[in-house]
Amino acid sequence: MTDTTTGARVALVTGGTSGFGATIAARLQADGLRVAISGRKPPAADVAEQLGDALFIGGDITEPGVPERVVGEVVDAFGRLDVLVNNAGRRHAGLIVDTPQQELVDVFALNTIAAMTMTAAAARAMIPTGGGAIITMLSRLASSGVPTLTTYTASKGALAAYTRGAAVELAPHNIRVNAVAPGMARTPLIEDWLADQPDPDRALADTLADIPLGRLATPDDVAAAVSYLASPQAAYVTGASIAVDGGYTAR
């Protein structure tokens, strides 16, 4: 049933049940948007409490038809879709020579192809209502090479190219397409990575030494960039990627 109680803009955040996604969803709610989040599993109790009345839509967006279903459920619930945040993704580490083909397929299925199919589904919903904003989460690694992270880098680099092409193609429909490229941040993903290192303190120190601002990003840092790109203040910004990496890629 369509929600007609508010004229607020509507946002969908994929992978919105944890990490960056949950913080982005909360920030967009604070900005006054109605928010839907998608994920393979429901959010944990603390995240669900944080997000309050956000609509959760379950599903694996790598499966055919699921992106269209997810967008359809958002439109059914709220009457429209104004903002899509392509946040769902997975990290991958492994040497090129040791990475099986199926791992390549799996990484690109979620990090790249799912974002592309979500973008297409969202665009189809936005065109009849006069446009919208699509924001895709990249990585500092989309523009730099790091050993063992080449597959991940390639999946995000492909999205960087897709963002530029989609921005041009969808501009006549008043759909802005941009990206945010976070650096390393204090998320469960990075905490797990540090825990796997032989000397976590040393690994963290080495990481910070490569960041001009000398600290890890916070999820709030990243959410602030998404908030700007989703807002009317960014009405003339499309095809851009904002690096939220403390200067890492500026070196």
Secondary structure, DSSP 8 states (H G I E B T S, - for coil): ----S----EEEEETTTSHHHHHHHHHHHHTT-EEEEEESS---HHHHHHHTT-EEEE--TTSTTHHHHHHHHHHHHHS---EEEE---------GGG--HHHHHHHHIIIIIHHHHHHHHHHHHHGGGT-EEEEEE--GGGGS--TT-HHHHHHHHHHHHHHHHHHHHHGGGTEEEEEEEE-SBSSHHHHHHHHTSSSHHHHHHHHHHT-TT-S-B-HHHHHHHHHHHHSGGGTT--S-EEEESTTGGG-
